[in-house]
Amino acid sequence: MELFVKYFLSGLATGGIYACVALSVVMIYKAIGHVNFAQGEMATLSTYFAFQGIVWGAPLWLAFLGSLVLSFVGGYLLERLIFRRISGAALMTHVVMFIGLFLLINSSMGLIWDFSVKSFPSPFGQGQIGGLIGYHQVGMLAVTAGALLALSIFYQKTRIGLAMRGIAANPESAKLVGIRVTHLTALGWGISSALGAIAGILIAPIVFLDPFMMLGVIVPSFAGAVLGGLTSPLGAVIGGLTIGIIESLIGAYVPRVGIELKLPIAMAIIVCVLVVKPSGLLGARILKRV
Amino acid sequence: MNIRTLSLIILGIALVLVPFVLKGYLVFQATTIVIYAIAIMGLNILTGLNGQIALGHGAFFAMGAYLMAITLNVWELPFYVGFPIAGVACFVFGFLFGFPALRLEGVYLALATFTLAVAVPPVLKLSFLEPVTGGVMGTLVPAPTTPFGLPLGQDQWMYLLTLLFLFLMYGMAQALKSSRSGRAMMAIRDNPIAARAMGINVALYKTLAFGLSALYAGIAGCLSALVIQFISADSFTFFLSVYLIVGLVVGGAAWFPGALIGGAYIVLVPNLVETFSPPLAGSFYGLLLMVMMLIIPKGASGLIEKFFPRRPSASDTSRPAPREDGGDGPVTIGRPGR
């Protein structure tokens, strides 16, 4: 039983990271109707920003804050300067653009910070609570829960949040009632990218920082997003947490190969969801006007 | 005979002569180019004919390579048995994998294949598969010797074998394009709703196109295992899939000979750029993809169309009418006219 609780909690903590990344994917998907395949690389880049801040001698929290702000501004500008230009273009254009962005960021990180694996400090310190869960994992849970809560309050209670929900529901009508659609879409990119930064900074102390850090995170996060339904923010959170827990328990109870199976399991979950219930747990059914 | 057919024939003859003009490492590079061209031609069918986009063809490439290795090492069969085994296996696996995603919007296929491409290297490294795959260390592949006592060097023979497959697969792709199935695929690309209204089984033909493109990638993988004589999971990372997409975009989505340009690009350009610094090649690729999407979305085939405009004819299906509904599946990669 203790083993179960231990791995359940650790899965929940990792699931929080997946939830953040899945949510950032879903936010962009809702805004532009495309999946950002470079989301993970953007998060890794944000983590490198924080890393660079620490190297320059900034206090941890300041470095993290700086990375969040930079990521927010970067995400905003990325939409305004580049992806604005292909809005409305075909799926293929978007996919190739995102893959291009993926390569560009990934290789540029290798160019600037080289490909060596770097350790990344945890702001919560070492140590465990009752041998069940580490300080860092508690911190992860607290930060992701806080971020998700803040985001949901932002969407439900503020005028900007309402306007952004309006755009997601119907961009044309939103425009007609005077909502600045282009500005708010870019704002969504900024928030999504900052959310990715939180995920990257929190996972880096566990998996260590290198340009490929997020490859192992983005696939379970996609699985979480698909499981929750690609169009539902709440679904993305639930999906991400579920994937984290499943993965951790399989790692604990399947001897030897459990950990190696992490990515294949995520892929199998995506395929199963697509076969059984393509709209996911909470997603809108996909209907198309003919 | 028009100028296009003539130039294709000249190109074909030139390709046959390559191993007798070039030497050593250059022949090896030419072989690699042709192998990538075969895989990219599969993507041409999928993307150019059928208007879908998939990111995971490195996975099928890997599957082909490993099946060839298993045929030779584990089952101890001759190498030519490996091609049908890998081809059929990739086709079936692609068909089954694609089916759930293909019933939905195109983004689900991109997503599912993205995860496939990322998940394949860890699967190949799985410890309990080690007797078959060689695990983390990879495994050696014995190269087939020159048959019938032909006076050819090993590298020349491998090049010609690869080229034979290129010609065969090119012929197959062309035959498909002018067949009933090919027209059904193009109809789906141009307007899936109208295609369905005409009685075309959209899901079936989409899956068929996906399976076929997986077959092309699988055959390319077989050839690469024979040519390199060694396979390991690290040769088939996510970036292989990405490079195939780069080749597709550079060569142009709907033009089969463009695959050779794409293949040459992904083999030769890194060599040029990496003289300065290895990761620079990746940055350059990424930047190039983004710039091309913004400026010349049709790739090399677009440039050729520009300088050698083709007279419109009844059979000209390479340029679909512009889409108005913005659905998933137009062949024109690029931003819409505004």
Chai-1 contact restraints between the chains, C-beta under 6 A:
chainA,res_idxA,chainB,res_idxB,connection_type,confidence,min_distance_angstrom,max_distance_angstrom,comment,restraint_id
A,V35,B,V107,contact,1.0,0.0,6.0,A-B,restraint_1
A,V35,B,L111,contact,1.0,0.0,6.0,A-B,restraint_2
A,F37,B,F114,contact,1.0,0.0,6.0,A-B,restraint_3
A,I86,B,R335,contact,1.0,0.0,6.0,A-B,restraint_4
A,G88,B,P336,contact,1.0,0.0,6.0,A-B,restraint_5
A,A89,B,R335,contact,1.0,0.0,6.0,A-B,restraint_6
A,A89,B,P336,contact,1.0,0.0,6.0,A-B,restraint_7
A,A90,B,P330,contact,1.0,0.0,6.0,A-B,restraint_8
A,L91,B,G106,contact,1.0,0.0,6.0,A-B,restraint_9
A,L91,B,D328,contact,1.0,0.0,6.0,A-B,restraint_10
A,M92,B,I53,contact,1.0,0.0,6.0,A-B,restraint_11
A,M92,B,I333,contact,1.0,0.0,6.0,A-B,restraint_12
A,T93,B,M293,contact,1.0,0.0,6.0,A-B,restraint_13
A,T93,B,I333,contact,1.0,0.0,6.0,A-B,restraint_14
A,T93,B,G334,contact,1.0,0.0,6.0,A-B,restraint_15
A,V95,B,I53,contact,1.0,0.0,6.0,A-B,restraint_16
A,V95,B,A110,contact,1.0,0.0,6.0,A-B,restraint_17
A,V96,B,V249,contact,1.0,0.0,6.0,A-B,restraint_18
A,V96,B,L289,contact,1.0,0.0,6.0,A-B,restraint_19
A,V96,B,M293,contact,1.0,0.0,6.0,A-B,restraint_20
A,M97,B,M290,contact,1.0,0.0,6.0,A-B,restraint_21
A,M97,B,M293,contact,1.0,0.0,6.0,A-B,restraint_22
A,I99,B,V242,contact,1.0,0.0,6.0,A-B,restraint_23
A,I99,B,I245,contact,1.0,0.0,6.0,A-B,restraint_24
A,G100,B,G286,contact,1.0,0.0,6.0,A-B,restraint_25
A,G100,B,L289,contact,1.0,0.0,6.0,A-B,restraint_26
A,G100,B,M290,contact,1.0,0.0,6.0,A-B,restraint_27
A,L103,B,G282,contact,1.0,0.0,6.0,A-B,restraint_28
A,L103,B,Y285,contact,1.0,0.0,6.0,A-B,restraint_29
A,L103,B,G286,contact,1.0,0.0,6.0,A-B,restraint_30
A,L104,B,S283,contact,1.0,0.0,6.0,A-B,restraint_31
A,L104,B,G286,contact,1.0,0.0,6.0,A-B,restraint_32
A,L104,B,L287,contact,1.0,0.0,6.0,A-B,restraint_33
A,S107,B,P279,contact,1.0,0.0,6.0,A-B,restraint_34
A,S107,B,G282,contact,1.0,0.0,6.0,A-B,restraint_35
A,S107,B,S283,contact,1.0,0.0,6.0,A-B,restraint_36
A,S108,B,S283,contact,1.0,0.0,6.0,A-B,restraint_37
A,G110,B,P279,contact,1.0,0.0,6.0,A-B,restraint_38
A,L111,B,P279,contact,1.0,0.0,6.0,A-B,restraint_39
A,L215,B,V118,contact,1.0,0.0,6.0,A-B,restraint_40
A,V219,B,T115,contact,1.0,0.0,6.0,A-B,restraint_41
A,V219,B,V118,contact,1.0,0.0,6.0,A-B,restraint_42
A,F222,B,L111,contact,1.0,0.0,6.0,A-B,restraint_43
A,F222,B,T115,contact,1.0,0.0,6.0,A-B,restraint_44
A,V257,B,F128,contact,1.0,0.0,6.0,A-B,restraint_45
A,E260,B,L126,contact,1.0,0.0,6.0,A-B,restraint_46
A,L263,B,A119,contact,1.0,0.0,6.0,A-B,restraint_47
A,L263,B,P122,contact,1.0,0.0,6.0,A-B,restraint_48
A,P264,B,A119,contact,1.0,0.0,6.0,A-B,restraint_49
A,P264,B,V123,contact,1.0,0.0,6.0,A-B,restraint_50
A,M267,B,T115,contact,1.0,0.0,6.0,A-B,restraint_51
A,M267,B,A119,contact,1.0,0.0,6.0,A-B,restraint_52
A,I270,B,A112,contact,1.0,0.0,6.0,A-B,restraint_53
A,I270,B,T115,contact,1.0,0.0,6.0,A-B,restraint_54
A,V271,B,P100,contact,1.0,0.0,6.0,A-B,restraint_55
A,L274,B,P100,contact,1.0,0.0,6.0,A-B,restraint_56
A,L274,B,A101,contact,1.0,0.0,6.0,A-B,restraint_57
A,V275,B,P100,contact,1.0,0.0,6.0,A-B,restraint_58
A,P278,B,L104,contact,1.0,0.0,6.0,A-B,restraint_59
A,V290,B,I193,contact,1.0,0.0,6.0,A-B,restraint_60
